Amino acid sequence: MKAVRRLADEVAAAGGRLGQIALELAPPYWSEQKALDNILAVRRYALTGDRRALEGTWL
């Protein structure tokens, strides 16, 4: 059970780091909402590995 919890913590931490990187890379002229939408798409991709989550993003 501890291994599962540790893995979940690592996934959450990686998602947070990816979100922070995405915020830093988002074009500065984007609205806050557009940047957030793209960051959430990147996070979905990080969690699922499904490249369809990246459709319509800047990646």
N, CA, C and O of each residue as an XYZ file, in Angstrom:
236
protein
N       0.819     -1.184      0.000
C       0.000      0.000      0.000
C       0.871      1.260      0.000
O       0.536      2.253     -0.646
N       1.983      1.213      0.723
C       2.872      2.370      0.761
C       3.466      2.661     -0.612
O       3.665      3.820     -0.977
N       3.748      1.600     -1.373
C       4.315      1.782     -2.710
C       3.318      2.500     -3.625
O       3.709      3.351     -4.423
N       2.043      2.159     -3.510
C       1.012      2.800     -4.334
C       0.892      4.272     -3.957
O       0.793      5.134     -4.830
N       0.901      4.554     -2.671
C       0.818      5.947     -2.209
C       2.022      6.749     -2.686
O       1.880      7.892     -3.119
N       3.210      6.146     -2.605
C       4.430      6.832     -3.049
C       4.365      7.113     -4.554
O       4.747      8.193     -5.006
N       3.880      6.139     -5.321
C       3.735      6.334     -6.759
C       2.741      7.453     -7.063
O       2.991      8.282     -7.938
N       1.628      7.482     -6.354
C       0.636      8.547     -6.546
C       1.236      9.907     -6.219
O       0.971     10.883     -6.922
N       2.037      9.985     -5.169
C       2.694     11.239     -4.805
C       3.672     11.685     -5.887
O       3.766     12.873     -6.196
N       4.402     10.723     -6.462
C       5.354     11.054     -7.524
C       4.633     11.546     -8.776
O       5.091     12.490     -9.420
N       3.526     10.925     -9.123
C       2.748     11.355    -10.288
C       2.216     12.764    -10.068
O       2.269     13.594    -10.976
N       1.708     13.040     -8.881
C       1.188     14.372     -8.572
C       2.297     15.411     -8.634
O       2.090     16.505     -9.160
N       3.457     15.087     -8.110
C       4.579     16.026     -8.141
C       5.031     16.289     -9.573
O       5.336     17.426     -9.932
N       5.074     15.242    -10.387
C       5.479     15.416    -11.786
C       4.467     16.280    -12.531
O       4.851     17.129    -13.336
N       3.188     16.074    -12.273
C       2.160     16.903    -12.902
C       2.300     18.355    -12.513
O       2.115     19.245    -13.344
N       2.627     18.605    -11.258
C       2.831     19.983    -10.802
C       4.030     20.632    -11.465
O       3.971     21.795    -11.864
N       5.110     19.888    -11.585
C       6.313     20.432    -12.250
C       6.036     20.708    -13.720
O       6.465     21.728    -14.258
N       5.322     19.800    -14.364
C       4.988     19.991    -15.777
C       4.111     21.227    -15.950
O       4.304     22.001    -16.888
N       3.164     21.411    -15.062
C       2.306     22.594    -15.120
C       3.095     23.874    -14.950
O       2.831     24.862    -15.635
N       4.057     23.868    -14.049
C       4.890     25.049    -13.824
C       5.725     25.356    -15.062
O       5.850     26.515    -15.457
N       6.288     24.338    -15.666
C       7.079     24.530    -16.891
C       6.194     25.073    -18.008
O       6.593     25.976    -18.744
N       4.998     24.520    -18.126
C       4.082     24.972    -19.169
C       3.726     26.443    -18.968
O       3.641     27.190    -19.943
N       3.520     26.869    -17.733
C       3.228     28.281    -17.462
C       4.388     29.167    -17.891
O       4.180     30.243    -18.452
N       5.598     28.719    -17.631
C       6.774     29.496    -17.998
C       6.945     29.578    -19.510
O       7.470     30.568    -20.018
N       6.508     28.550    -20.236
C       6.683     28.514    -21.684
C       5.512     29.103    -22.462
O       5.640     29.386    -23.653
N       4.382     29.289    -21.804
C       3.199     29.815    -22.497
C       3.504     31.209    -23.034
O       4.110     32.024    -22.338
N       3.088     31.484    -24.260
C       3.326     32.819    -24.824
C       2.718     33.907    -23.936
O       1.593     33.756    -23.461
N       3.443     34.990    -23.710
C       2.979     36.022    -22.777
C       1.734     36.772    -23.248
O       1.071     37.420    -22.439
N       1.405     36.699    -24.528
C       0.244     37.429    -25.034
C      -1.054     36.648    -24.858
O      -2.130     37.174    -25.142
N      -0.970     35.409    -24.397
C      -2.170     34.623    -24.168
C      -2.909     35.144    -22.950
O      -2.307     35.647    -22.001
N      -4.225     35.012    -22.995
C      -5.013     35.328    -21.808
C      -4.728     34.276    -20.746
O      -4.240     33.186    -21.045
N      -5.035     34.613    -19.527
C      -4.820     33.660    -18.441
C      -5.634     32.389    -18.668
O      -5.162     31.290    -18.378
N      -6.855     32.535    -19.186
C      -7.713     31.369    -19.413
C      -7.148     30.468    -20.506
O      -7.169     29.245    -20.371
N      -6.645     31.059    -21.586
C      -6.094     30.247    -22.673
C      -4.850     29.499    -22.193
O      -4.661     28.327    -22.521
N      -4.010     30.172    -21.423
C      -2.824     29.511    -20.887
C      -3.227     28.372    -19.958
O      -2.638     27.292    -20.002
N      -4.228     28.612    -19.119
C      -4.700     27.578    -18.196
C      -5.261     26.380    -18.954
O      -5.000     25.235    -18.584
N      -6.031     26.635    -20.012
C      -6.588     25.543    -20.813
C      -5.482     24.672    -21.390
O      -5.582     23.445    -21.382
N      -4.435     25.304    -21.888
C      -3.327     24.552    -22.474
C      -2.553     23.795    -21.406
O      -2.103     22.675    -21.646
N      -2.395     24.387    -20.242
C      -1.681     23.719    -19.155
C      -2.450     22.491    -18.701
O      -1.857     21.446    -18.434
N      -3.765     22.612    -18.614
C      -4.578     21.455    -18.220
C      -4.483     20.338    -19.261
O      -4.476     19.157    -18.914
N      -4.410     20.717    -20.534
C      -4.256     19.707    -21.587
C      -2.919     18.986    -21.448
O      -2.844     17.769    -21.615
N      -1.867     19.739    -21.143
C      -0.548     19.137    -20.959
C      -0.563     18.217    -19.739
O       0.035     17.141    -19.756
N      -1.242     18.642    -18.697
C      -1.342     17.817    -17.493
C      -2.097     16.516    -17.794
O      -1.705     15.442    -17.339
N      -3.192     16.628    -18.570
C      -3.930     15.420    -18.944
C      -3.026     14.458    -19.713
O      -3.059     13.247    -19.496
N      -2.217     15.021    -20.614
C      -1.296     14.176    -21.371
C      -0.287     13.511    -20.430
O       0.015     12.326    -20.573
N       0.227     14.275    -19.475
C       1.219     13.723    -18.548
C       0.633     12.583    -17.722
O       1.318     11.602    -17.432
N      -0.626     12.717    -17.349
C      -1.252     11.697    -16.510
C      -1.713     10.478    -17.301
O      -1.693      9.361    -16.785
N      -2.127     10.683    -18.548
C      -2.704      9.581    -19.315
C      -1.793      9.051    -20.408
O      -1.900      7.885    -20.788
N      -0.897      9.888    -20.921
C      -0.062      9.481    -22.038
C      -0.800      9.520    -23.368
O      -0.258      9.101    -24.392
N      -2.020     10.015    -23.359
C      -2.855     10.078    -24.565
C      -2.553     11.371    -25.328
O      -2.904     12.459    -24.871
N      -1.903     11.253    -26.487
C      -1.488     12.430    -27.252
C      -2.665     13.256    -27.751
O      -2.489     14.420    -28.112
N      -3.866     12.674    -27.778
C      -5.035     13.451    -28.185
C      -5.280     14.616    -27.249
O      -5.912     15.597    -27.643
N      -4.799     14.535    -26.028
C      -4.965     15.640    -25.071
C      -4.228     16.888    -25.529
O      -4.553     17.995    -25.099
N      -3.232     16.718    -26.404
C      -2.415     17.855    -26.851
C      -2.963     18.524    -28.104
O      -2.431     19.547    -28.536
N      -4.016     17.966    -28.698
C      -4.576     18.556    -29.914
C      -5.064     19.977    -29.629
O      -5.809     20.198    -28.674
N      -4.652     20.922    -30.440
C      -5.060     22.309    -30.283
C      -4.195     23.102    -29.313
O      -4.477     24.272    -29.052
N      -3.141     22.481    -28.773
C      -2.261     23.212    -27.871
C      -1.029     23.677    -28.640
O      -0.879     23.375    -29.823
N      -0.178     24.388    -27.986
C       1.028     24.911    -28.625
C       2.159     23.907    -28.619
O       3.244     24.210    -29.114
N       1.944     22.722    -28.075
C       2.993     21.702    -28.070
C       2.906     20.797    -29.264
O       3.719     19.883    -29.407
